Amino acid sequence: MKRILIIFAAFLILSAGISVQSSQYGVYKPETYKQNFNSESGERILFILDFSNSMTETLDGARKIDHMLHTMQEILPKINPDAWVGLRVYGHKMGFTPMEACRATTLLSPIMKNNSEHVNFALGKAKPRGMTPITYTLKQAIKYDFMGFKGKKHIILMTDGGENCDESPCTFVMNLIKIRKDVSIDVIAFNVNDADDLEQLKCTALVTSGKFYNARTAAELLNGFNNSIEGSKRVEAKIISH
């Protein structure tokens, strides 16, 4: 009996430890999320980042995935704590069939206030493995990740290649803007050389009144992210007469 009580006590301590560790990184609680996200207006920012297999390729002495992670570590502390930020990734799973690989996208950190630390932590959960399902990822993000939010939805999409799952992100957003005017997509093309891919990505940004950045180096990648974050702080210009 005494042994059972000791084991039970140890289980309670372990459970409490797990709970503390989870709260340290702001684990998503649906009931809290639903109560809070409608109470404030303002822009919501969703990072959508590429974890496809090609991100393991080397550029300037380091893997492209490492350039991206380093860049995120630099920009996340610059985001206003009052901003609402989330993280979705794609290409982080291969799947047993091409169809499964073309559905590989996960919301790792829901859009929440003062969330930069958890976004940074969540980035460590994914590894580059699969394909580049950009269009499917955008569909999931717009349908689910911003659900219930009012106001502007700002996506910052980073990719090192074009869509390779038989869909067109350009066609998707051209149809999207016919019914939605509240979503803008900034696209950062990192070391993308194919002309057709670049045109598709540029279209995806410009059709939604977003910005397109063609980043060929790690420095240009950082510049693209910085400009997208700064763009979120833009206010309407006013002409002041003297």
N, C-alpha and C positions, 0 to 999 in steps of 0.2 A: 504494500500500500504506500509506504513511504517512498519507494522507488518511483511509483506512478506519479505521485505528487511532485517529485523533483523533476521528472520529465515534462510534466504539464507546465510547471513554472518556467522551465527553460524554453519551452515553446512560446509562452507569453512574452518572455524577454526578447526572443528572436523576432517575434511578430512586431513588437514595439519598435525594435531597431529598424526593421524594414520600413515601417510606417514613417519614422523620422527621416530615413534616407530618402524616401519617396517625396515627402513634403519639401525637403531641401531643394529638389530640382523641379518643384511646381508641377507635380503630376496632375493631369487633366481630370477634373471632376465634372461630369456632365451637368449635374444639378446646379452647381455654382456657376458654371459657364452660362447656362441658359438664363439665370437670374440676372447676371451682370451685363451681358453684352448689348442688351437693348437700352440700357440706362444712359449711355453716353453716345454722342455723335462723333463724327470725325473719320479720318481716313483709316482704312485697315490695310496693312501691308502683308503680303504673302510671298515669301521667297520660295521659288520652285527651282531646285538645283539638280544638276545632272550627275548621276552615279552610274552611268553606262560604262561598259568595259573599256571603251576608248579613253576614258579618263585616267587609265593606268599608264598611258603613253607618256614618254618623257619630253619635256620642253624646258630648255635652258637649265638642264642639270637636275630637274626635279619632276616628279609625276604631276600631271595636270591636276589631279585630285588634291594633291598637297598644296599647290598654288591656290586652289579655290578655298580650301580649309583655312589656310593662313590669311587669305583676304577676308574671309568671314570673321575671323578672330580680331582683325583690325577694325572692321566697320561696325560690328555689333555694339561695342561700348559707346559708339558715337550716336546711337539712336536714342532719341528722347525717351525717358522712362515712361512717359505718359502715352507714348505711341502704342498702338495695338499691332502686334507682329506675330506671324506664324511661319511654319516651315513644312513644305511638302517636297519629297524627293521622288525621283523616277530612275528606272534602269538598274535598281539595286538587287533585282532578282532575275534569274535566268528562266525558271519554270521548266516543265517537262515538254512543253510544246511552244511553238512560236506564238500562239494566241495568248498563252499565259505570260510569256515574256513581254508581250505588247500590252499587258494589263498591270505591269509592275510599277505601281505608284502608291505611295503611302503618305498620309498626313502624320508626320512625326511630332509636330508640336502645334496644336490648335492656336488660332489667332487669339491672343490674350494681351492684356495690358502689362507693361513692365516684364516682358517675356524674353528679352535678349539672352539672358543667362541660360534659360532652358533650351532655347534654340541652339546655342553653342554646344550644350551637353548632348542634345539629340543628334547633332551632326556626327557624333562618334558612333552612333548605332548602325550606320549604313556603310556598306562596302561596294565599290564599283564592280559590277558583274555583267550586266545584261545589255538590252537594246535601248532605243531612244523613242519611247512612246510619247512624244510631245503633245499631240492632239488629244489623246485619251486623257492625259494628265490634266490638261487645261479644262477639259469637260468635267472631270471629277472635282477639280478645284472650284470652278465657278458654280457648279450645281450644289456642292455640299459644304465647302469650307467657309463660304461667306453667308451661309444660310441664316436668315434673321437679322443680318446687319443692314443698316441704312447708310446712305451716303456713298462716298467714293470707295471703290475697291481697287487697290493698286497691286498688281502682280509684278514681281521682278524675276524673270525667267533667265537662267543661265544654262547654256548648252555648248558642247564642243562639236556638235554635228547637227545635221538635219534630221527630220522625221524619217524613220525607217520601218514604219509599221503600216504602210499603205493607206495613210491618211494625210490630209493637208491642213496644217494649222492656219494657213492663210484663208482657205475656204471656210474653215470653221468660224473664224472671227468675222469674216465678211457676212456670214449669216447671223452671227451673234449680235452685231451692232444694229441689226434690223429690229431687234426686240429689247436690247439692253444698251443703255448709254452710261452705265455706272461703273464699267470695268475698263481700266487702262492697263496695258501690258508693256513694260519695258523689257527688251530682249538684249541680253549680252551674249554675243557669239564669240566664243573663246577659241582662237586658233582654227577657225572654220575656213576652208579653202575652196570648197565647191561652190561655184557661182549660183547654181540653182538653189542650193540649200540657203545661201545667203539671201537670195531674193525672197524665199518663203519666210525666213525669219524676219527680214525687214518689213515685209507685208504684215506679219502678225503684230508687230509693234505699231507701225504707222496707222494702220486701219483703226486701231483702238485709241488713237491719239497718244500713244506711248512713245518712248525714245528707243532708238536702236544704236547699239554700240558694237563695233567690230574690233574686238580686242585680240591682238596678235601676240602680246607679251603679258607677263604677270603684272607689270606696271600698268598696262592699259586695262587689264582686268580690274585691278583695284580702282582705277579712275572711273570705269563704268559703274561699278557698285556705288562709289562715292557720289557720282552725279545722280544716280537714281534715288539715293537716300536724300540728297539735297533737294531734288525735284519734288519730294514729298512735302517740303517745307514752303514751296512756292505759294504766294498769295496773289490775289488779283491785282494787277497793276492799275494805278490811278494816275491821271494826268493832273499835276498841280500847277496852276497858273500863278504867276507872280505879278 
